[in-house]
Amino acid sequence: MTADTAGRRPDGVLPQGFRFGVATAGFQVEGHYNGPGEPRNNWYGWERDGRVEPSGIALDLWEHPEIHLDRAVAAGCDAFRLSVEWARCQPADGEWDDTAFARYAAILDACQERGLEPLVTLHHFTSPWWLGEEQWLDLDAPERFAAWVAEAVERLGDRVTHWVTLNEINVLALLSHLVGAFPPGRRLRVGEVVRTLDHLLAAHVLAYTEIHRRRPDAVVATNTYAFSVYELDHLLTDVLLARLHGITRGDLGAWLEDRREDHHARVEPVAGRETGLRLWAKRAIPLEQALPRAVAAVYDSPHPCTLDVTQVDHYEPRVSAHLRLPGHRTAGGRNWQPATMLWDDRPNLDRFRAFTAAAAAPGRDVWIVENGLCNRVRNGRSYPRLDGWTRPGYLRAHLGAVVDMLDAGVALGGYYHWSLVDNYEWGSYEPRFGLYGVDRARGVRWLDTDSMGHDAAGTYRRIIQGLRDGDRSVLHR
């Protein structure tokens, strides 16, 4: 569905075809990676060396997908975001695992049988171990990724219409080469960040072509994490959308400069540390020459635009808010890291509306493909959030903001909550985002509530049903 066909339903609340879903990622929920005889991804070295908690069985979706899908249906969803994992399907260079592809085909069939439209991500922060931890610095990385995409779509494309090529390009580059939280664990390597962004964005463009070559009716995009600093977020989508706006290659640099000023003025006024961060990004990532391979791929593409929708992930968009002095109070004690923990990110509905609306593009719907609230569970103990937010309250507030945006004319096509169930959060099980909690002390035992003891899934279901029926009062009870 595009903005041109996004007519309101007779009830006046939701557009035709609007979907409610949950988002998941293979490595975070499937389990059975990086152990003896199991497929290895780029996190294998860190798990082996004890740098992170092993993912282990995770949520065992690989063996029991029906549990996840039935829970998504019980939460009122008609869409399910999942990933098809490269490391599982190509365990060695030149070797394809037919059994893995068949298993994914069965999972996709199970989605359709339950009325869940699959949204498939082809790279969610993981790559095969045999490619190495620094894969995205390699010159042939975009072409290697495109070859993987071609194989996946050749085998599974008859079951999937909606695709995400690469998840959160901006986060992957930053956490891998600036913050050091993802393999290969580099810190403050600004040049590597820019090179990785360039290669990832070029990879998306090549993947877009491969998908549409095999399935012309596909809806293909890449999602970014909403950030207040232009170079770390909207620069990427603006490069992909430039031709749609009629911008020639020679005029691109000047247009991006204008877009940066507009973005910063609209989404977050300059204040305090944000000023310094924006100046740093402006000097570190010169717009005219920052992404040469991606720009070349965009202007060489046979497609005038390589985004069929714009996709956004919304959590805490202020870059400055992710930095804090060590020793600050957090749920369960003190945090001695110079960073804000996920369970301390503060929801802000004005920012949610502003950053989502800013993702709009001519003739393109906006899909919110991740949005959620984190709390902390440590050694089996669940800690309340310091700000008092609960997941039911968060859902009512943010889905109310979705309705506000629809009323204001923003062409929204869907909302996917992160996440269905408490899962592996990139090295730890402490951060919990699930509509459903998990008691990990007893293996993988699903709870009927979330990990704070609230009926989050039931709240989501009631809101979804109410809005489908045209009843806005569900947002307030």
Secondary structure as UniProt FT lines:
FT   HELIX           3..5
FT   TURN            10..11
FT   TURN            16..17
FT   STRAND          19..23
FT   HELIX           26..29
FT   TURN            36..37
FT   TURN            42..43
FT   HELIX           44..48
FT   TURN            49..50
FT   TURN            56..59
FT   TURN            61..63
FT   HELIX           65..74
FT   TURN            75..76
FT   STRAND          79..83
FT   HELIX           86..89
FT   TURN            93..94
FT   HELIX           98..113
FT   TURN            114..115
FT   STRAND          117..121
FT   HELIX           129..131
FT   TURN            133..134
FT   HELIX           135..137
FT   TURN            139..140
FT   HELIX           141..156
FT   HELIX           157..159
FT   STRAND          162..167
FT   HELIX           169..177
FT   TURN            183..184
FT   HELIX           190..214
FT   TURN            216..217
FT   STRAND          219..225
FT   HELIX           230..232
FT   HELIX           234..241
FT   HELIX           243..245
FT   HELIX           249..251
FT   HELIX           252..267
FT   HELIX           273..284
FT   TURN            287..289
FT   HELIX           292..300
FT   STRAND          310..314
FT   HELIX           319..322
FT   TURN            326..327
FT   STRAND          328..330
FT   TURN            331..332
FT   STRAND          333..335
FT   HELIX           342..344
FT   HELIX           349..358
FT   TURN            362..363
FT   STRAND          366..371
FT   STRAND          375..378
FT   TURN            379..380
FT   STRAND          381..383
FT   TURN            386..387
FT   HELIX           391..407
FT   TURN            408..409
FT   STRAND          412..418
FT   STRAND          431..432
FT   STRAND          438..439
FT   HELIX           440..442
FT   STRAND          445..446
FT   TURN            451..452
FT   HELIX           456..468
FT   TURN            469..470
FT   HELIX           472..476
//
